[in-house]
Amino acid sequence: MPLVSSFNGSFASGRRASTDSFAGLSKSHRLIVHYDPSDGTSYSGSGTTLTDLTSNGYNGTLVGSPEFETDHFNFTANDYFVTPDISSSIGASDVHTVELWFYPTGDNGVLLNYSNTSPPGSEYHFSAIEMVSGQLEFGLWNGTAVTSSGPTGSVTLDTWHQVVLTYDGSNFRGFLDGQRVCKVAVTFDSPQEHISTPEWYMAVGHDTVTNQGDGSDFEGTIGIFRVYDAKLNRSAIRRNYRTNLATHTAPVDAWSPADDITTAIWIDASDATSYTTSGSTVTAVTDKAGNYSFTVNGTPTVVSSALNSLPVFDFLASSNEDFTTTSEQAQTDGSGNHWAIGIFLIDLVNDNQDSLWSVENNTVSSGSKRDYAISAGNASAFNGELDLDGLSSNRISSTIGNLQQFDSGLSLDNYHIVSVIFNKTGNQIALRTNGSDAFTPVNDYDNAINQNQDVRIMRNRSNERTDGRVAEFFTVAGAPGTGGTDITDIQKAEGYLAHKWGLESSLPSGHPYKSSAP
């Protein structure tokens, strides 16, 4: 809790507040602090100094290691910025306005912390604006506690917002995206009325124990920050909102298997922390999904800068090289939904069962086995076939039977994006190569593949290995999209792999992520 005194003396405003104006206001307002990370004169792109764009010189300090991207900062825990003491530019009545642009990625966190020390937390400090369970709460210290607005309505995550707090000497008001969401009467006992250290610092993103929710650090994205020594009216706030909404670039979080899907298995040659080598020979592989352990058979190698300047795994069939899991784990969601995707290069084919990958369940009876492999279907070329295992009375698909050939094969010595879909929810089986259907999807998925499977990479369900390379591969125990036969997640995965590995040209012109990554 803040340490406050009963001192009620007044403090004269020191230097005259700046009258700098900015786009969106019809007339000058007394703007005393202005940070804009999109302006190179406010932030150079590196360092810890936020230069104040007003003539007051209230340069801020970045703390922690926030990531800077073009016109905003990405804050995680322990990242924040803080103004210097601004008390000399705010009058004794404490009338002021704070405006902040933020992009929340979580439901909780302190956006604005008022304190009388820097860093905040040693004496007077409290959360003035805070995300609490997905809603904004505004508050000011009344001498014994925070007078809070309470929840003011849900805030949309992963979207830019303007938040404004004004105080006119009697009431504080909170605004979200130009609209007032609260008005609360309070006699504000401000930091500059603190008798031991009458100073006023504003910290953005810093946690505090004197809070309106859990008081945690804000995690998300921060843009423009402004402080005024006056109460902005609603029309001025709205003009600012319209102006900066048009010019603020929303951060684009690139689609990633780590954040946007739940992988059942994931190997990635570009992530050197996920495997161990002796020289160039792979000796151990880590499943980045955290579900499987692998046996590394033979002596597969890592070839550096092989594809888009990234390393890939290289396998020799003649040396019996593959990655095979040591146990059977869930590869479907229990209903039979499963999809998998990866980038493969085939050097040569010498058996029609040469496979890019396969899954197999050996713990059920032979009559109950239902698994699959992506195989060559030819002893000298990769014509391509989806090889389904299951007795005639227990077939995965009665339409396909045990084999479904590709309409056209995969060329040798070229990298290809290959994906397979077992969509029980939408009753569909499909296989795609380089962003297009390898055959017409079959709307006949009778019996679900077994839930628990081991996974064999560059190997069929038995001991036939494939000569070639693998860049990245992952599977998902779930549907490929939002429902029915939607394949949104598959298309995003194709776009992710294509742009990461430099294979955009392989995608068809109509692919939604041909031009840019998801």
N, C-alpha and C positions, 0 to 999 in steps of 0.2 A: 504494500500500500504506500502511496506517497506520504512523505513526511511534510506536513504543512503547518503553517503558523497562523496565529490570529492577527497578524500584521495587516492593517487595512490602509496603509499609506499609499499615496499615488506615485507613479513613476512617469516622469516626463518623457515624451517621445524624443529620441535623440536626433540623428540625422534625418533630413527630410526624405520621405519616401519617394521612390522613383515614380515618374509618370509615364514610363514606357507603356506603349500599347502594342497590340498584336492583331493579326487578322481575325476578323469575326466580331470585333467590337466597334460600335459606331463612334465611340469617343474614348479618350484615355481614361484608364482607371489606375489606382495607385497600386501597381504591381510591384511587390518588393522582392520576390524570389521567382525565378523562371529557369527551369532546367528542361531542355528538349534534346533527348539523345539522337533525334533525327537531324539536328543541326550541328555541323562539324565544329562550329565555334563554341558550342556548349559541351560536346563530347567528341574528342578526336578519334575515338575508336579503340583507344588503349589507355591504360593508366587508371588512377583512382580518383581523379578530380572531375567533378561536374561543374562547369563554369556557369555562373549566374549570368543570364542574358540581360538583366537589368543593370543599371549603373551603380547598384548597391554593392556589388562584389561579394555577395553571399555565396561563395563557392562551396559546393557540397563535396562530401567524401564517400566514395564507394568502399564498402567493407565486405570481406569474404572474397568470393571468386565468381560473381555473376557473369554469365555469358552475354556478350554483346552481339546483336544481330541487326545491322542496318539502322534501325530507328527505335530499338527497345532493348531492355535488359531482361534476361531470363533468370529469375530468382529461385534458388532452392534453399534448403535450411541453412541458416547462418549468413545469408546474403541480405544486405540492406544498404541504403544510403542515408546520410544524415546531413542536415544543414548545420552551419555554424549558429552561434547565438544571434537570433533575430529580434530580441526584445526591444532594442533601441528603435526599431521601425514600426512597432505596434503600440498604439496609445494605451493609456492607463485604463480605458474602458474595455480593453481586450477585444474590440471589434475586429474581425478578420474573416477571411475566406481562404479555404484550401481547395484546390482542384487537382485531381489525379486521374490519369488514364491507366487502366489496369486490365489484364486478361487472365482471369482466374482459372486454374486447372484443378483446384480442390475446393472443398466446402468450408474450410476453416483457415484462419490466419489473420494477423494484425496487418492492416494496410497502413495505418497512420498512428504513430506513437508520439505523444507529447511528453517532454521531459525537461528537467533543468540541468542536466549533465550530458556529456557526450564521452563515451557511448552511454546510451540511456540505461537506467536500471539501478544506479547507486543511491539516488534520493527520490525525487518526485518523478513519477512516470505513470502513464496509463494509456489504454488504447482509445483513441478518439474515433477511428473508423475500423471496423473489424468484420470479416466474414465469419459468420457463426451458423453452422449447419446449413450452408448454402444460401444464407440471407445476410444482407448488410445490416449492421447495427451501428448507430452513431451515439456518441456520448461526450460529456464534458465533466470534469471533476468539480464537485460542489463544496469541497472542504472536508468531507468525511467519506465520500464514495463517488462512484461514477453515476451521474444521472444519465440513464441510457434510454434510447428510443425503443429498445426491444426490436424484435424481428420486423423488417420493413418490406418483405416480399422476396420471392425467389430471384436469384441472379443466375442468368444463363452462363454455364461454364464454357470455356474454350471460345470466348467471344470478347472483343474489345468493349469496354464500358468506360464512361466518364462518371466519376463520383465526386461530389462537391459537398463540403461542410461549411456552413456560414454561421456566424454568431454576431448578433446586433446589440449585445449588452444585456439582453433580457431573455432571448430565445435562440436556440440553435435549430437549424434546418438542415435536413439531408436531402440530397438530390441524386438520382440515378438516371443517367442518359438524358439529362435536361428536364426531368420531371421530379417535382418535390414528392418525397416519400414519407417525410415526418416533420413535425414542428413541436419542439419541447421547450417549456420554460425552465430556466436554470440560472442561478447566480454562479457564474464561472469563477472558481478560484484557480487562477492561471499559474503557469510556471514562473512568470515574472513577479508574482506576488509572494513567492517563496522567500522567507526571510534570510535563510542562510546563503542561498545562491540564487539571486533573482535574475535568472537567465532562461531563455526559451529556445529549445532545440526541437526540430521536427525530424523524426526518423521514419522512413518508409520501409516496411517489411520486417521490422524488428519486433521480436516477441516481448511480452510483458506479463508479469504476474497480476497486475491490476488491469483486469480485462473484462470483456463482456461475454466471452465464450470460453475457449480453452487457452487463449493468449499465445498461440503458437506462431512461429515465423510464417510469413506469407510465402506461398510457393506458387509461382505463375510468372506473368510477364508485366513489366512496368514501362510506361512511356512518359508522356509529358507530366510535369509537376509545377504547379504555380501557387504562390501565396500572395494575398492582398491584405492591405491594412484597412480594408473597407468591406462592407457586406455587398456582395454582388447581387443584383436583382435577378429575377427569374429569366427575363428576356436576355440579359447578358450571358447567363449560364447556358441558355438554350443556343445562343449564337455561337458560343465557343464549341458546344457539342456538335452542331452542324458543320462547322468549319473543320474541326479536327477529325470528325468521323470520315470526312471525305479525303483527308490527307494521310491519316494514320494507316500504315500497312499492317494488316493483321498477321501475326506470326503463323507460319505454316509448319506444323509439326509433321515431319515426314513419316509416312506409314512405315511401321516396323513390326516384324514378327514378335519382338520383345514386348511391345506395348499394345498392339491392336488385335492380336489373336492369342490363343493359348496353344502353344505348340505341344505336340505329344512327343516329338523328337526333333532335334535340330543340330545339324553339323554345318560348319562354316569355315572354309579354308582361309577366308580373309581375316579371321579372328585368331591371331597367334596364341592368345591366352587359352584357347579351347583345345589345344593339342600339344603334344610333346614330341620333339624330334631329337634324333642323334645324327648330327650332320643334316642331311636333307631327308633322312628316313623317318617316317612317322612311327613312333613307338607307343603312343597312347592317344586316344581321342575322347574328349568330353562331350557328352550330350548337353547342349546349352539349355535344353528344356528341363534338364535335371531328373529325367525319369529312367534313363537307361545307362548301363555300362557296356563298353564295346570290347570285343576281341579284335585286335589288329592282326589279320592273317597275312603272312608273307612280309614283304618289305616295301609297302607303298611309300611314295616320296612326295615332298612338297616342291612344286615348281614355282619359283618366285616370279612376280610380275608377268604372269602368263596370260591374264585376261583383264583388260582395262587397268593394267599396272597392279593387279592384285594376284596373290598366290592361289594355286589350285592344287588339289590332290591328284596324283597320277598313279594308275594301277596297271600292272602287267598280268595278263591272264596266264602267261606261261610260268609265272612265279606264284600262282595261286593267291593273289592279293585281293583283299576285300576288307570291309568293316562289317562285322556281324555282332549284333547285340547278344548279351549273355543271358537274357531272361525275356519272358513274354510280359508285356505291359499293355494297357488299354490303348488301342488304336481306333476305336469307335466310341461314341458316346453312350453305348448301351442299346440304342435303337438301330444302329448300323450306319450312322453317318460318319464319313471319313473322307478326307482328301489329302493329297500329297503333291509336292512340287519340288523341282530342282533343276539345276543346270548341269548338263552332261555333254561330254564329247566322246564319240566312239572312234577309236583308232582303227580297229579292224574287227571283223566278225569271223568266227570259225565254227560256230555251232548255232543252230536255230533257237537254242535256249539261252544264249547270251543275254543277260538281263541288266537293265539299269538299276533296278531295285526290286525286291520282292518282300512279301510278308508271309509268315507261316506260323501256324499253331500246331504244336506237336503234343499238346496235353489233352486233346479231345480225341475221341475215337475216329477212326478213318472215315466212318460214314457221316460224321458231323463236321469234318474239316471244310472250311470255306475261306480260302485266302487267294492271293493273286501275285502275278509278276508282270513286269513290263519287259517284254522279250523281243528278240530280233525277228523270229519267224522265218529265218532264212539262214543257211549255213555260210553265206559269204557276204551278205549285205543286211543292213538293218531295215528290213521292210516294215517291221513294227507290228506287234500284236499285244492285246490285253489277254493274258493267259489266266483263266479262272479255274480254280480247283474246287471240285465238288461233284459228288456222285449224281447220276441222272435224276435220282429221286430227291436230291437235296441241292439242286443247282442254285447258284447265286442269281442267275438270270436264265429263264427258259428260252428267251429269244436269242441270246448270244450263244448259249451253250458253254463250251469250255474255251472258245477262242473268238476274239473279235479283231480282225486285221485293220490296220491303218489304211486310209484311202491312198496315202502316199508315204513312202518311207523317209527315214532321217539320213541325210548325207553324212558320210564319214569325214573325220578330221575337221568338223565344224561344231561349235557349241550350240546347243538347243535347250530351250525352256520346255520342260515336259511336266504335265500335271495330270492327275487322275482324280475322278470324283465318284464316290459312292454315296449318293444322296437318297437315303431311305425316306426322309420326310417328303421329298418331291418325287419319289419313285423313279429315279433316274441314275444311269451309269454313263459317264462320259470320260473322254480322254482328250487332252489338248496338247498341241505342240506349237510353240512360238506364238501363243495367243489366239490360236484358231482350233476348231474341232478337228481332231485326227480322223474321226468318223462321226456320223450322225448320232447324237446322243440317243441312248436306248431307254425308253420309258418302261422298263421292265426289270425292277430290282426286287426279285421275289424273296430271297432268303439272305439275311444280312451276313456279311463276312464276320468271322469270329471276332469278338471284342478284343481279346488278348492275343497279341502277335509278337514274334520277334521280327526284327527288321534287318535285311541283308542288302548292303549297298555294293553295287557292281558285282552282284552274284544272284543266281536264281535260288529257288527254294532248296536245291540240293547242292552240288559242288561245282557247278559250271560258272566260271568267272568271265568277266568282260574286260577287254583291253581298252582303257580310255581314261578320262579325267572327270572329276567332280568339283564344281565350284562351291555350291551351297545346296542344301536339301533340308526340307522340313515337312512334317505331317501335322494334321489337326484331327482330333477326335471330335468332330462336329460337322454341322452342315456348312456348305460352301458360300453361304450368303445369308440373306435376311429371312428366307423361308421359301417354300415352294421350290421352283427350279432356279431361283436367283443365284448367280455366281459372283456377286460383288466382291467377296473376299478373294476368290481365285483371281479375278482381274486385277485387284490391287496387288496381290502377291506377284503376278506376272509383271506388273509395272515396276514394283520394287526391285525385282531381280534384274529386269532389263536395264533400268537406269543405273543401278549400282554396278553392274558388271559390263556396261557398255554394249548392250544388245538391243538398243531401241529399234534399230533398223530391222530386226527380226519380227517385230510386232506388225500386224496388218494396219493399214491406214485408218480403219474404223475403230481401232482399239481405244478405249477411253483414256489410257495412259501412254499413248504413243508419243505425245509431245512433251509431257512432263510427268514426273513421278507422283504417285498418290501421296 
